[in-house]
Amino acid sequence: ALCFLTSLLHWGSAYLRGSSTSLLGALFADCANFPAGEVRGALCSDAEHVTTELLVAALLHLLLTAWTSTAPVPGGLLIPSLAIGGLMGRAAGLTLQKYAAASGDQGFFAQCAGVSQCITPGVYAIVD
């Protein structure tokens, strides 16, 4: 019952449908390195809802990890914790990237003048 319920809840989020290790790889990747047709390529879209979806997926994964960690079955906390941090970090990176694009090359982002890509959201997924 526990496995069925968590799988059902994970299926609701496109980011949580696969394994946590494949999610980490997608979160850490640069948008230029996504293969064509990759489901996780949505991470690189300019849609406004991507950041919200990442934060909702992180919250859902956090709640399910906390709930299942007390279950009497073998499981770990390292990879789920990395996935939660990666989801939040990628959301922070996307937010900062949008802010940098809106600000232009002035103020805090003056060092970005003449650089094609100043903010790489995948780096924030690794750091967070």
C-alpha positions as CSV (number, residue, x, y, z in Angstrom):
1,A,0.0,0.0,0.0
2,L,2.9,2.4,0.8
3,C,4.6,1.7,-2.5
4,F,1.4,2.1,-4.5
5,L,0.5,5.4,-2.8
6,T,3.9,7.0,-3.2
7,S,4.1,5.9,-6.8
8,L,0.7,7.3,-7.5
9,L,1.7,10.7,-5.9
10,H,5.0,10.8,-7.7
11,W,3.3,10.1,-11.1
12,G,1.4,13.4,-10.7
13,S,4.7,15.3,-11.2
14,A,6.6,14.9,-14.5
15,Y,9.9,15.6,-12.6
16,L,9.3,12.7,-10.1
17,R,8.1,10.0,-12.5
18,G,11.6,8.5,-13.1
19,S,14.3,7.5,-10.7
20,S,15.9,10.0,-8.4
21,T,19.3,9.5,-10.0
22,S,18.0,10.3,-13.5
23,L,16.3,13.4,-12.0
24,L,19.6,14.5,-10.5
25,G,21.3,14.1,-13.8
26,A,18.6,16.2,-15.5
27,L,18.7,18.9,-12.8
28,F,22.5,19.2,-13.0
29,A,22.6,19.3,-16.8
30,D,23.1,22.4,-18.9
31,C,20.3,23.1,-21.3
32,A,22.6,22.8,-24.2
33,N,23.3,19.2,-23.3
34,F,19.7,17.9,-23.2
35,P,19.0,15.3,-26.0
36,A,16.2,16.1,-28.4
37,G,12.8,14.8,-27.1
38,E,14.1,14.5,-23.5
39,V,11.1,14.7,-21.1
40,R,13.1,16.7,-18.6
41,G,13.8,19.2,-21.4
42,A,10.9,21.1,-19.9
43,L,13.5,22.3,-17.4
44,C,14.9,24.5,-20.1
45,S,11.7,26.0,-21.3
46,D,10.9,29.7,-20.8
47,A,7.5,28.9,-19.3
48,E,6.7,30.7,-16.1
49,H,5.3,27.7,-14.4
50,V,8.5,25.6,-14.4
51,T,9.8,27.2,-11.2
52,T,6.5,26.6,-9.4
53,E,6.4,23.0,-10.6
54,L,9.9,22.4,-9.3
55,L,9.1,23.8,-5.9
56,V,5.8,21.8,-5.7
57,A,7.8,18.7,-6.7
58,A,10.4,19.4,-4.0
59,L,7.7,19.9,-1.3
60,L,5.9,16.7,-2.4
61,H,9.2,14.7,-2.4
62,L,10.1,16.1,1.0
63,L,6.8,15.1,2.6
64,L,6.9,11.6,1.0
65,T,10.5,11.1,2.0
66,A,9.7,12.1,5.6
67,W,6.7,9.8,5.7
68,T,8.4,6.8,4.1
69,S,11.7,7.1,6.1
70,T,9.9,5.7,9.1
71,A,8.6,2.7,7.2
72,P,9.9,-0.8,8.2
73,V,11.5,-1.4,4.7
74,P,15.0,-0.7,3.6
75,G,15.5,2.6,2.0
76,G,17.9,5.6,2.1
77,L,17.7,9.3,2.7
78,L,20.8,10.4,0.8
79,I,19.5,10.4,-2.8
80,P,16.1,11.7,-1.9
81,S,17.7,14.5,0.0
82,L,20.0,15.3,-2.9
83,A,16.9,15.3,-5.3
84,I,15.0,17.7,-3.0
85,G,18.0,20.1,-2.8
86,G,18.5,19.8,-6.6
87,L,14.9,20.7,-7.3
88,M,15.0,23.7,-5.0
89,G,18.4,24.8,-6.4
90,R,17.3,24.5,-10.0
91,A,14.2,26.6,-9.1
92,A,16.5,29.2,-7.5
93,G,18.8,29.2,-10.5
94,L,15.9,29.7,-12.9
95,T,14.6,32.6,-10.8
96,L,18.0,34.2,-10.8
97,Q,18.4,33.7,-14.5
98,K,15.0,35.4,-15.2
99,Y,16.0,38.3,-12.8
100,A,19.3,38.7,-14.7
101,A,17.5,38.8,-18.0
102,A,15.1,41.4,-16.8
103,S,17.8,43.5,-15.2
104,G,20.1,43.6,-18.2
105,D,23.9,44.1,-17.8
106,Q,23.7,46.7,-15.0
107,G,24.1,46.7,-11.3
108,F,24.9,43.3,-9.8
109,F,25.0,41.8,-13.3
110,A,27.4,44.3,-14.9
111,Q,30.0,41.5,-15.0
112,C,27.7,39.7,-17.4
113,A,28.1,42.2,-20.2
114,G,29.1,40.5,-23.4
115,V,28.6,37.0,-21.9
116,S,26.0,34.9,-23.7
117,Q,24.9,33.0,-20.6
118,C,25.7,34.5,-17.2
119,I,23.5,32.3,-15.0
120,T,23.5,28.5,-15.4
121,P,20.6,27.0,-13.3
122,G,22.2,23.6,-13.2
123,V,25.0,24.9,-11.1
124,Y,22.5,26.0,-8.4
125,A,21.0,22.5,-8.4
126,I,24.4,21.1,-7.6
127,V,25.3,23.7,-4.9
128,D,21.9,23.8,-3.1
